[in-house]
């Protein structure tokens, strides 16, 4: 379902409104993902990437940092799909947010599954040109997975990330 501002074709107005909220909140990073989405919908690619990046950089809390990081990584896949080096660097850092106890549950698990799907699509769309990045990211995730007890449900989700890609 589309956000109401898109249904009303008011993206530019919504963008200005959300920008105005940044100075009024203690957690501006929450708005920065929205600003990235709005800028993207308005065709402002560089501006969108700036907002997504800032949102991730400023995010606080384990699950929140991974969520905002996965939003940023996914935006790179959409907006600069040919910049494999940046995608690899950012995604590797974002995966690092999961390195620790109890991090691949609930929204972290859902975001990890979405990121897996987006990365696989990115590589397929490029006819396998990004296979090296996919293999490296899978290996990066395996460094995290070995720390999750084998008996934990999170271990299977972790190990499935980019497996067989």
C-alpha positions as CSV (number, residue, x, y, z in Angstrom):
1,X,0.0,0.0,0.0
2,X,1.3,3.4,-0.9
3,X,1.9,6.1,1.8
4,X,-0.8,8.7,1.8
5,X,1.5,11.5,0.5
6,X,2.1,9.3,-2.6
7,X,-1.6,8.7,-3.1
8,X,-2.2,12.4,-3.0
9,X,0.8,13.2,-5.2
10,X,2.2,15.5,-2.5
11,X,5.8,14.1,-2.2
12,X,7.5,17.5,-2.5
13,X,5.2,19.0,0.2
14,X,5.7,16.0,2.5
15,X,9.5,16.2,2.0
16,X,9.5,19.8,3.2
17,X,7.2,19.0,6.1
18,X,9.5,16.1,7.3
19,X,12.6,18.2,6.9
20,X,11.0,20.7,9.3
21,X,10.6,18.0,11.9
22,X,14.3,17.3,12.1
23,X,15.1,20.2,14.4
24,X,12.2,19.3,16.7
25,X,13.0,15.7,17.5
26,X,15.6,14.0,19.7
27,X,15.8,11.1,17.2
28,X,16.2,12.8,13.7
29,X,17.5,9.5,12.2
30,X,14.0,8.2,12.3
31,X,12.9,10.9,9.8
32,X,16.0,10.5,7.6
33,X,14.9,7.2,6.1
34,X,11.6,8.9,5.2
35,X,13.4,11.8,3.7
36,X,15.6,9.4,1.7
37,X,12.4,7.6,0.4
38,X,10.8,10.9,-0.5
39,X,13.9,12.3,-2.2
40,X,14.2,9.0,-4.1
41,X,10.5,9.3,-5.2
42,X,11.3,12.9,-6.4
43,X,14.2,11.7,-8.5
44,X,16.9,13.2,-6.2
45,X,19.2,10.3,-6.1
46,X,22.2,11.9,-4.4
47,X,20.1,13.6,-1.8
48,X,18.3,10.3,-1.1
49,X,21.6,8.5,-0.6
50,X,22.7,11.3,1.8
51,X,19.6,10.9,3.9
52,X,19.8,7.1,4.0
53,X,23.5,7.3,5.0
54,X,22.9,9.9,7.7
55,X,20.1,7.9,9.1
56,X,22.3,4.9,9.4
57,X,25.2,6.8,10.8
58,X,23.1,8.5,13.5
59,X,20.9,5.5,14.4
60,X,21.2,4.3,18.0
61,X,20.4,0.8,19.4
62,X,21.4,-2.6,18.1
63,X,18.3,-3.5,16.2
64,X,17.8,0.1,15.0
65,X,21.3,0.4,13.6
66,X,20.9,-2.8,11.6
67,X,17.5,-1.8,10.4
68,X,18.6,1.7,9.2
69,X,21.8,0.1,7.8
70,X,19.9,-2.4,5.8
71,X,17.7,0.4,4.4
72,X,20.9,2.3,3.4
73,X,22.4,-0.8,1.8
74,X,19.2,-1.6,-0.1
75,X,19.1,2.0,-1.4
76,X,22.6,1.6,-2.8
77,X,21.5,-1.5,-4.6
78,X,18.6,0.5,-6.2
79,X,20.3,3.9,-6.8
80,X,23.9,3.1,-7.6
81,X,23.9,-0.6,-8.6
82,X,27.1,-0.3,-10.5
83,X,29.0,0.9,-7.4
84,X,29.9,-2.6,-6.2
85,X,32.8,-1.3,-4.0
86,X,30.5,1.0,-2.0
87,X,27.7,-1.7,-1.8
88,X,30.3,-4.2,-0.5
89,X,31.8,-1.8,2.0
90,X,28.5,-0.5,3.4
91,X,26.8,-4.0,3.5
92,X,29.8,-5.6,5.2
93,X,29.6,-2.8,7.9
94,X,25.8,-3.3,8.2
95,X,26.3,-7.0,8.7
96,X,28.7,-6.2,11.5
97,X,25.8,-4.7,13.4
98,X,24.6,-8.3,13.9
99,X,27.9,-9.4,15.5
100,X,26.8,-10.1,19.1
101,X,24.3,-12.0,21.2
102,X,20.6,-11.9,20.5
103,X,20.8,-9.8,17.3
104,X,19.2,-12.0,14.6
105,X,15.7,-12.1,16.0
106,X,12.4,-10.4,15.1
107,X,13.0,-7.3,13.0
108,X,16.7,-8.0,12.6
109,X,15.9,-11.4,11.1
110,X,13.2,-10.0,8.8
111,X,15.6,-7.3,7.6
112,X,18.4,-9.8,7.0
113,X,16.1,-12.0,4.9
114,X,15.1,-8.8,2.8
115,X,18.7,-7.8,2.4
116,X,19.5,-11.4,1.2
117,X,16.7,-11.2,-1.4
118,X,17.8,-7.7,-2.6
119,X,21.5,-8.7,-2.9
120,X,20.6,-11.9,-4.8
121,X,18.4,-9.8,-7.2
122,X,21.1,-7.3,-7.7
123,X,23.5,-10.0,-8.7
124,X,21.0,-11.8,-11.0
125,X,20.1,-8.5,-12.7
126,X,23.8,-8.0,-13.4
127,X,24.0,-11.5,-14.8
128,X,26.3,-12.6,-12.0
129,X,28.8,-9.7,-12.4
130,X,28.7,-9.2,-8.6
131,X,29.3,-12.8,-7.6
132,X,32.6,-11.9,-5.9
133,X,30.8,-9.4,-3.7
134,X,28.1,-11.9,-2.8
135,X,30.7,-14.5,-1.9
136,X,32.6,-12.0,0.3
137,X,29.4,-10.9,2.0
138,X,28.4,-14.5,2.7
139,X,31.9,-15.2,4.2
140,X,31.5,-12.0,6.3
141,X,28.2,-13.3,7.6
142,X,29.7,-16.7,8.4
143,X,32.2,-15.0,10.7
144,X,29.1,-13.8,12.7
145,X,27.2,-17.1,12.4
146,X,29.8,-19.2,14.1
147,X,29.3,-17.2,17.3
148,X,25.5,-18.0,17.4
149,X,24.9,-21.3,19.2
150,X,23.9,-24.1,16.8
151,X,20.8,-24.7,18.9
152,X,19.5,-21.2,18.4
153,X,16.9,-20.6,15.6
154,X,18.9,-17.5,14.6
155,X,21.8,-19.7,13.5
156,X,19.7,-21.1,10.6
157,X,18.7,-17.7,9.4
158,X,22.3,-16.5,9.7
159,X,23.7,-19.4,7.8
160,X,21.1,-19.1,5.0
161,X,22.2,-15.5,4.2
162,X,23.5,-15.6,0.6
163,X,24.0,-19.4,0.9
164,X,24.4,-21.1,-2.4
165,X,24.5,-17.8,-4.3
